[in-house]
């Protein structure tokens, strides 16, 4: 133990004696270890750490599926059958997301709300931190209106009042009793701030229709000993029975089951592991570079090691001293790397706060600290082992006489390390190049509309207050008219959902005059309700026919008795026109003019028939990268008004000023009506490509660090080679070699190492970039242009790195070099 402390003290003194080298080594290590720690922190929190629920591995996510829609939500009657007939679940609950207007506490605010069944809390095994969650008796039609608050909402809106359980809140014009506050860590469904019983809504006749899928999804907990495969078999059996009982609504429908963890993680799993592999390559390059530096340092300390050997120090004793110094460097680098990781995590979350799931859980916990310590020790041994073993092989006699060079073995090692650096850098640069090309093409995708000067916000009002379709239409008509009078506003419109967010809704249809398709073959459209000026405001081109006008309204229903219709039937009965996209027209009426063609809304023979009045360009509804390939249809808002619409303002004024003025106009129409979800279309576009931007940024940073390290490595090896070969160069020049011959020799040596590394790197990239397929858009993982471009770039920079040592070699004075020897 005493000798170890001696090694540490001596190692510290030796590192202080070479501050420049020590600084470079620690910096390279800190960057490599810090980047690895930051990415591992994300992987640990997102992929490795279980969900924050008791025995989270037992939790499953369920939804309905059909032949044309894999992610279909659950109808409430089907859910009750699942709950009552299954044999594998301890508890199963459902939820959807909605929003409620909170009034009576200062300024009105729209609160994102989870409409959940009481059994959802039981399935997750969570309870309120204050008060309680609601019971099954409250989760049914006619139950008392109760609400559970999130901890954040309780603190933000109510100041953490201790008497909150005695409060009554006005939500959508109805009084709700606060019965509980959830723990600070509970956040399911994500982003919601309060919860109300969903069962109370099932008294609505439309909720009892099996063909109505009101956005419900289920979470279930397996019984002890049950498996996901058993659950799938059980639910398949239930679905098959329901198909037989209710063929009109359930034919060919099934149940999709996935681990709840998969819903949280999504498609980010493979991406994070690829990024982790990339950052591990950066650390490998840093280790190779540091090993080269320490090999050079060990060569400079040959006499010191020879003296220690002559005084009796064994080979292991000498190697241990150098390994101690390497581990010291690694520990210091790892400590600084932790600080870099802390800031790196903040940077990642700042760049794309919504691109990483479970981002609130990302921390530097004990696992991350253990990982950093392990990586620090491993890298210290990795880059210190070769120099330590080389130092242990010192030839005492030759070294003390200072006549033997003995550098060939070390030169071979240093050259091999450079080849590894170049090869690894080649892989990372090609990966970054593919991401750059992919993102460039993504940015140039035509979304089908214009982003410029568009600002949006959402307005949703309680149906109790605006009970009729005429009241709902009148609200938005008056609001849009007021907004159009504001300074700088060019146009204003409203839509039930905006592009690039999968905000539409899906509905079935049948082309009029054609045979009724089988339920499994019934086509779906992406539907959206819009006001007449929507297409002009969004600059969506009209290809045939006309846009909607104010005359496309419900006046044709005058005199009809709608009293026997349920609310859903009454709503869609007001539709008689539709605008379709170009894919709709091309698919269903090829080589024909779609204008004046007719479709039937839904599959019911008594459903309204709609006449196509216009054909518009296709819009990217889901995102710039995704396309459901479903046809798109637009309904006139004056015929099918929604209680929640997104207002779009096209104007030249500052968006903040526009929103402030628009908020006042909303208050002028209804003082209790809040606005929310305020964004510009540029922001919506940015959010839609946030994951790709984050991947590009991180991979480019890693590739950039690797690129610099590799070039420094090439330069360092060639510069050291010139220093070691000064005597040889002097002799060559003394017997007639020209400076250009010496320059070519050095350049040839450096470029040979570079080209060998590039060949290895090209083969490696050809295999590894195939793992990036899901991260790329419109670019093949073996894109020849990217491979060639990176090869040219690396060759050019390597030439510069070799040029400087080569020029220095041409200035060697033969007389001085021979005298020195």
N, C-alpha and C positions, 0 to 999 in steps of 0.2 A: 504493500500500500504506500510505503514511504517513497519507493522509486516512482510510483505513478504520479505522486504529487511533484516529485522532482521533474518528471517529464513535462507535466503541465506548466510548471513555473518556467522551465527552460523554453518550452514551446511558445509561451506568451512573449518572452523576451525576443525570440527569433522573429516572431510575427511583427513585433513593434519595430524591429530593425529594418524591415522591408515594407514600409507603409503603403507604397504604391501598389505592390502586388497584393498585399493583404486587402486593400480597399477594393481592388478589381474582383478578387475572388469572392469576398463577402457580398458585393453588389450582385454578381452573377447568381450566387446561391440564393440571396434574398428574393430576387425576381423569380427564379425557378421554383423555389419552395413556396413563396407567397402565392404564385399563380396556381400551383397544385393544391395548396390548402384552400384557396377561395373556391375552386371548382369542386373539391371534395366536400366542402361545407354545404354546397348546394346539393350535391348528390346524396350526402348523408341525410339532410333534412327532407329532401323531396322523395328519394327512392328507398333509402335504407331504413329510415325511422318509421315505425308503424304509425298509423293514424291515431290521433289522441283519444281513442275509445277503448274500453275494456275488451280484451280479446278481439282486436280489430280484424284479425284474420278470418273471423266467422261472419263478417259483414259482406253482403252481396248487394249488387245494384240490379234492378229489374226494369225492363220496359217491354212494351208490345213491339212486335215486328210483323211486317207484311211483305209480300213479294216485291212491292215497289218502294217500301219505306222501312229501313232497318232500325231507325231510331224513333219509332212512333211512341207517343205517350200513351198512358193507360186510361181507358174509360173507367169511370167510377164503379159501375156495376160489375165489370170484370175484376176490378180490384177486390171488391167484397167477396166475390166467388173464390178468388185466389186465397184470401185470408181465411175463409171458412173451410176450404176443401184441402189445403195443402197438409202434408204429413211431415215436412222436414224443417219448417221454420219455427223457432221459438217465438218470434214476433216479426210482424211485417207492417210497415207504415208507408204512407205516401206523402208527397209534398209537391207543390209548385210554387213559382214565384209570382207575386203580384205587387202592386203598390197601392198605398192608401194615403189619402189626404188627412194630415193631422192639423186640426184647427183648434183654436181656443187657447193656445199657449204661444202668444206672440205671433210672429209672422207665420202664415200657413206654410207647411212643408210637406213634400211628397216623400213617404218613407217606404223603402223597398221591404216587402213583407213576405214571410214564408207562410203559405197556407198549408198546414201540415196536420196529419192525423195524430191522435194522442199516442198511438203505438210507435210512432217514429222515435220519440224520446225513449221509449222502452227498448226499442231495438238497438239504439245507440248506447243505452245504459247511461244516460245523462239526466241530471236533475237541476233544478234552479238553485242558484247560489243564495237567493233571497226569495222567500215564498215558495211557490210550487209551479209545476207545469199543469196543463189542463188534463182532465180525465176523459174517459170514454163517454161518460154521461154528458159532458159538455161538448163532446165531438160528435154531435148528431143534429139533425134538423130540429129547430125550436130550442136548442140549448142556449144558455145564457151567454151573451157576448163578452168574452174574456180575451185578454191579450197578455203575452209574455214579452218583456223587453230584453234587448241585448244589453250587455254591460256598457258598451260604448254609447248607445243611445241614452241610457239612464244617466250617464255622466255628462254627455254632450248637451242634451236638451233639457234635462231636469236637474242638473247640478248634483247628482248623487243624493237626492232627497231621501232621508231615512223613512219618511212616511209615504213612500211611493205606492205601497200596496193599498193605500186607502184612496188613491186617485182614480178619477174617471176621465178617460180620454175620448175625444170626439174624432172618430175615424170614418171618413166618407159620410159624414152627417149622422153617424150612429154612435151612441155612448158605449164604450167598452171599459170593463173593470180590469185594472192591472192586478194580476195575481202572482207575478213572479219576475225575477231578473236572472238571466242566465249567467254562468261564470264568464270571466273575461276571455278565456281560451276557446269558448264554444262559438263556432261560426259555421253552422250547416242548416240550410243551404248557404253557400258562400255569398257574402256581401249583404245578406238580409239583416235588418236591424230590429225586427219584431216578428212574433209568430201568433197566428190566430187559428182556430180549429177549422179544418177543411170540411169536416163532416157536416157542418151547418149549411154549407152551400149545396149539399146533395139533395136538399128539398126542392131545388129548381128542377122543373121537368126536363130541361135539356141535359142535366147531369145524369138522369136516369136512362138516357139513350145510349146504347152500347156503341153506336157509331160516332158518338161525340167523345173526342179525346182532348180534355181541357188542360193539357200540359202537365199531367201527373206522372211522377216517376216514383219507384218504390225502393226502399232499403229494407232488407230482411236480415235477421240473425239466424244462422243455422243452429239447430239443436245439437247438443254435445254428441260427437261421433258422426254426424251427418257430413256429407261432402258436397262440393259444387256439382259433381256429376250426378249424384243422387237427386239434388234439387232440380237440376235441369230435366231429368227424367220424370220427376213428379209433376213439374209445371207443364211439360209437354203433354202429359196425360190429361191434365186439367184443361189445357187449351184445346186438345182434340175433342173433348166432351163438349166444350162450349161451342166449338165449330159446328157440331152436330145439332146442338140445341138452338143456336142462333145463326143460321147460315147466311142470312142477309147482311149481318154486321160483322161476323167473326170468321167468315169463310177464309181459309188459308192463313189466318193470323196465328202467330206463335208468341213465345216468350223468349226474350234474350236475357241471359244472366251473365254478369261479369263481377269480379271482385270489386268492392267499392274503391279500393286503392287504385285500380286501373282508371276509374273515372276521374280521380284527382290528378293522376300523373299524365293521362292522355298519351299524346305522341312524343312527349318530351324525353322519354326514357332513353331511346337510342341516341338522340341528339346529345344528351348530357354525357353519355359514355364515350361518344366520339370526341367531344370537347376534352374530356378527361384524358383520353389517349393522346390528343394533340398536345396538351400541356405537359404530359409525361415526357413526350418527345423533347419539349423545350428543356426540361430538367436534364434529360440525357445529354443534350447538346452542351448544356452548361457544365455538366460533369466532365465531358470529353475535353472541353476547353480548359477547365481548371486542371485536369490531369496533365495536359500539355504544359501549362504554366509551371506546375509543380515538378514535372520531369526536368524542365529547364533549370528550375531552382535547385533540384537535387544534383544536377550536373555541376552547377556552380559551387555546391557544397561537398564536392568529392573529396577535397583535401581534408575537410573537417571530419567526414565519415571515415577516411583512411586513418586519421590520427586516433579516433575513437576505437577503431578496430585494432590498431597497433597496441593500444593500451588495454586490450582485453575484452572489449565489448563484442558480444556475439552478434550473429546476423539478425536474430529475432529482437535483440535489444535495440539495434539501430532502426530496424523496421518499425518497432513499437514507438520510437520517438517521433518518426515522421507520421505515423498513423495518428498519434496523439495530436499533433499539430493540425492534421486534416480534420479530425473530429472537432477540435476547438473552432476551426473556421466554420464547419457545418453548423455547430450549435449557435454561434453568433449569427450566421446567415439565417438559420431557422427562426431565431428570435425576432430578427428584423422582418423576416418573411411573414410572421404572424401579424405584425402591424400592417404590412402590405396587404395581406389577405383580408383584414378587417376593412380597410378602405376599398379593396377590390370588390367585396360583397356589396358595399354601399353603392359603388359605381354600377355594378350589374343591375341592382334593383332600381337605381335612378334611371338607367338607360331604358329599361323595359319592365316597369313594375307589374304589368299584367301578363308578360310572356312566360313567367315561371310559376307553376302552381305551388301552393303551400309556401309562398314567399314570406309570409309573416312568421314562419317557423324556422327560418334560416338563421342559425346562430353558430358561434364558435364554442361548442360544448366540449365535454371531456374527450369524446371520441375524436373530435377534430384536433384537440391538443395532442392526444396520443398519436394520431396520424402524423402530425407535424414533427413530433419528437422522433418517431420511427423513420420518417423520410430523411430527417436531418442526419441521424446516425448512419443510415444506409448510404446516403450520398457521400458522407464523410469517408466511409470505408471504401465506397466505389471509386471515387476519384483519387483517394490516397493510397490505395493498395498497390497499384503498379509502380509509382515512384518509390514507395517503401521497399518493395521487393527488389527493385533495381538498385537502390542504395545499399541493400544488404549484400550485393554481389561485387562490392568495390574491390579492386585489385590494389592492395596496399603498396606494394613495391613500385608498380608503374605510376600510381597516382602521386606518391611522394616524390618520385623522380621528375614528375611533370612532363614526361616524354610521350607517354601513351595517350592516345585520344580516346579509344574505347567508347565511341559514340554510336557505332553502327546499330547496335541493338536498340538504343534509345531512339535513334532516328527512325527506325522501322516502326516502333511503337507510336511515335508522334505522327508519322505519316498515316498510320492506320486510324488513329483517332480523328484526323482531319477528314479522311474518307467517310467515317461514320457521321461526322458533323454535316458534311455536305449532303450525304444521302438523306439523312433525317430532315434537313432543312428543305431539300427538294420536295419531299413528301408534303411538308407543311405549306410550302409556298404554292404548290399545285392545288392543295385543298383550299387555301385562301383565294387563289385565282379562280377556282370553280365557283366559290361563293360570290365573288365580285361579279363575275359574268352572270350568274344566276340572279343576283339582286338587281343588276342593271336591266336585265330583261323583264324582271318583275315590275320595276319602276316604269317601264315603257308599255306595260299591258294597257290596252284600251278598256276602261271600265264600262264604257257605254254611256257615260255622262260626264259633265264638267265639274271639277272640284272648286274652281275659282270663285271667291267672294260669296261662299255659301256658309251660313250659320244656322244651326238648328237647336231646337229645344222641344221638350215633350210636355204635353198637357193631358192629364187624365182626370176626369171629373166623376163623382159618384153617380151611379145610375139612378139612385133614389132621388137625387136633386134634378137630374135631367132624364126623366123617365121615358119620354117619347123620342122617336127618331127625329121629329121636326124640331124639338128643343135642342137636341144634340147638333143638328146641322146648323141651326140658327146661331148657336154659340160660336162656332168656328167661322161662319160667314161674317159675323160682325167683327170678330177678332182680326181676321185677315184683312178686311176692309180698313180697319183702324191702322194696322201695321203698314199697309201700302201708302198711307199718308205721311209716314215718318220721313224725315230728311235722309237722303242717301239710299233709300230703299228702291230697288228697281222692280222687284216682284216678290210675292209671298204666296206660299202654297202650303199644303199639309198632306201627309201620307201616313198610313198605318204602320209603315216600317220603311227604313232607309236601306240602300244597298250597302254591301260590304259588312253586313253584320248578321246575316241570316235572320232578318227581322220580319220576313213575310210569314204567311200561313199557307198551309197546303190544303187544297180541296179537290175532290174528284169531279169529273165532268164526263159528258158523253156527247159526241158530235151528233147533232140532230140529223135524223134520217138514216142513221146507220144502226146496225143491230146492237142490242144491248150486250156489252162484253161481260164475260164471267167476272165475278167479284175480284178474283186475283189478277185480272188483266185490266181492270179499270184504271185509266190514266189519271195522273195527278198534275196539278199545276201549282206553281208558286204564285200566290195571289197577294194583291196589295190594293187597298182602297185609297184613292187619291182625289184631290180637288182639281178643278179644270186647269189651273195654271201650273200644276206640278211638272209636266213635261217641259214646259218652256223654262221654268226656273232651273231645272236640272240639266237643261240642254240635251234632252233625249230626243233623237231625231224621229220625225214622223215620216214613215216610208210610204204609206198608203192611207187613204181615208181622211179622218179628221180626229182632233182631240175632243175631250169632253167639253160640254158647255153647261151653263147654268140651267138650261132646259132639260138636261138629263137628270131628272128628279123623280120624286114619288107621286107626282100629280096624277099619273095614269091610274093610280089605285083608287081614285075618288069613286065612291059609291060601292066599293067592294066590302064585303063583311069579312073582317079578319079576326073576329072575336074568338073563333075556335082554333086559331093558330097559337102555337107556343111561341115564346119570344124569339127563338132562332128562326122559325118558319116565317114569322111576321117580318123579321129583318130582311131576309133574302128575297121575300116576295116583292120587294121594291126594286129589284134589279131587272132591267131588260136590255141593257147594252154592256159591251165589254170591249176593251182594247187589248190586243194580244201582241206578243213580241214576234220577231221575224222567224224564230225557230218554230213557234206554234204554227204559224201560217205555212211554213215550208213542210212541216211534218204531217199536218192533217189535210192540207189542200195544196199538194205539190202542183206546180205549173198552173195554178188557178189564182184568181184574185180572192183573198180571204174576206175582203170587205163585203158585208151583207150575208156572210155565212152565219150559221147559227149553232149554238151549243146548248146543252141542257145542264143547269147547275146541279151537280150531284148525280146520284144514280136513281133517285125516286122519279118514276114516270110523271108524277104530278109537280115536280120541281119546275121553277121558272125557266123559260127559254130565253137565251141572251143572243142579241144580234151583234156581230162584230162590226164596229164603226170605224176602227182604225188599226193600223199595224205600225209598231214602233221598233226601234233598235233594241237589241238584247243588252241587258245590264248584268254586271257581275253582282249577284245578290249575296252570295255566301262570303267570298273574299276574292282577292286578286288571283289566288292560286287554286281555289276550289270551284267546282261547278257541279251542281247536282244533275245537270242535263235535263232537269224538268222544264217544261215550257212555262212561260210567264204570262199571267193575265192581270189586267188592272180593272177595278170596278170604280164606278163613279161614287164619290163620297156623298153626294146629295141623294143617292139611291140607297147606299148601304153605309150609313154613318157609324163611326166607332166612338166609344166614350174616351178612348185614348188615342191621340194623334200626335205625330211629330211635325212641328211647324218648321218650314224651310224659308229662310230670308236671303234673298240675293241683293246685295247692296255694296256700295263703295265705302261706307263708313267703317270705323273701327268696330270689330265684333263686340267688344265690351260695351261700347256705347249703344250699339244696336240692341244688345240683350237687355241693358238697363231700360231703354225706351220700350222694348217689347214687354218687359215685365210689368211696366206701368200700364200698358194697354190691356194686359190680362186682368189686372186689378180693376181697371175701369169697367170691364165686362162682368167680372165676378171677384169681389175683394177676397173671398175665401179660397181662391183657386191658385195654387202654387205652380211654378214651372220647375223642371228638373232635366237632368241629362243634357246639359248645355255643352255643345261641341260644334266646332267648325267641321266642314267636310274634309279639310286637310288633316285635322286631328283624327277623324274616323279612318281616313286612308292610312295614316301613320300607325294607328292601332292595329289595323289589319295586317300590316307587314312587320309588326314589332318582333315576333319570334325570328323571322329571317334577318332582320337588322341586328338583333342581338348575336345570333350565330356568326354573322359576317364580321361584326366588330371584334368579338372575342377571338375568332380564328385568325383574323388579320393581325391582331395584337400579338398573338402567340407566334405567328409566322414571322412578324417583323423582328421580334426579339431573337428568334432562331436565326434569321438572316444576318443580323448584326453579329451575333456570336460566331457564326460560321465564317464570316468574312474576317473577323478579328482572329479567328483560329488559323485561317490560311495565312494571313499576314504574319502572325506570330511565329508560325513554323518556318516560313520562308526567311523571315528576319533573323531568327535564331540560327537557321542553317547557314546564312551568309556569315554570321559571327563565328560559328564553329569552323567554317571552311575558309577563313581568311588566309591561313597559311597556304592551303591548296590553291586558292585563287591567285595569291601572290606568285607562286611557282609557275602557274599557267601563263600569267601575264609576263613573267620574267623570260620565259622561253618562247615568247612570240604571240601568245593569244591576244586577240583584239578585244577591246571593251564590248563590242557588239556580240562576240562569241560568248563572253561571260554572261552578258545580259540574256542571251538566248538560252543558255544552260539553266539559269535560275528560273526563267519564265517557263521553260519546258518542264522542269521539275514540279513547279507549283500547279501548272495547268493539267499535268498528268494526274496529280492527286484529285484535282477538281473534277476532271472528266470521269475518273473511276468512280468517285462519289456520285456523280450525276447519273451514271449508268445504273448503279445500284438503286439510287433514289427513283429513277424512272420505273424500274421493275416493281419496286415497293409501292409506288403511287398507283401503278396500274392495278394492283391488287387491292390496296387499302381504300382507294377513293370510291370503290363500289359500295362500301358501307355508307357512303354519303347520299345515296340515291334519294332517300326520302327528304333530304335537306335541300335538294336542288330543284330549280324550276326552269324548264325548257333548256336544260344543259345536260349533256351526257357526262357521267363520271369519268369517262376516258376522252374528254373533249380534246382533239388534237391541237387546236389553237392554243389552249391553256398550257398544255404540256410543252409545246414549242416555245411559247412566250416566256415561260419560267426558265426554260433551259437557256435561252438567249440572255435573259436578265442575269442569271447566276454566272454565266460565262463572262459576260462583260464586267461585272463587279469583281469577279475573281481575277481577271486580267489586271484591274487597277490594284488589287491587293498584292499581286505579284510584282507589279511594275515598280513600286517604291523600293522593296528590297533589291530588285534587280538593278535599278539605277545606282543604289548604294554600293553594290558589288563591283560595278564598273569603275568606282572611284578608289578602289583599294590600291595603295602604294606598295609595289613589290618590295622595295628596299626596306620600308618600315615593317612590313609583315614578316619578312625573313629575319630581320634583326630581332623582332619580338620573340620569334620562335627560338 
